[in-house]
Amino acid sequence: MVKEVKDIEELRAVAEAFLKGLSKMSPQSTATVVGLSGDLGAGKTAFTKCAATLLGVTETVTSPTFILEKVYDISENKFFAGRYSKLVHIDAYRLDKGEEMSALGWQALLGDSRNLIFLEWPEQVESALPQDIIKISFEFVSENVRKVECDLI
């Protein structure tokens, strides 16, 4: 489904719809990976901020472009009742290939079913991604309009 959003409140509503849709999916035996694709400024980090807030993160969520990865505690949230304990936010913009994900402990992150991983720029590291990645696409339409596409919203 495609949603057009014009402000942060509409983006927050899309993030909430996504989290509700995700909560209805069967738990996996490995981490849940959500790939966030779109050009610079299309809304990937803003979406992650909205989702993190909804999941109870009280820290300031910023793009991990230069540090690559940030991890947030989400052990108590209203959507997943203990299903996930960590929100892992990765920005792969500066990576050139999937093998570079190993520096982040990628296999260990994937192996933990209690990890919810939001991965910006998944196309940069496609060879390292699991087959069952959930995809969300963001499109910059104009200064105040973005399109968000995902089957779970």
Protein Blocks (a to p, Z undefined) as FASTA:
>chain_A
ZZddfbfklmmmmmmmmmmmmmmpccdfbdcddddeddehilmmmmmmmmmmmnopabdc
ddfklnopacddfkbccklnomambdcdddfklpcbfklmmmnommmmmmpmkbccddeh
kllmmmmpcfklccdddddfblmbccdddfkZZ
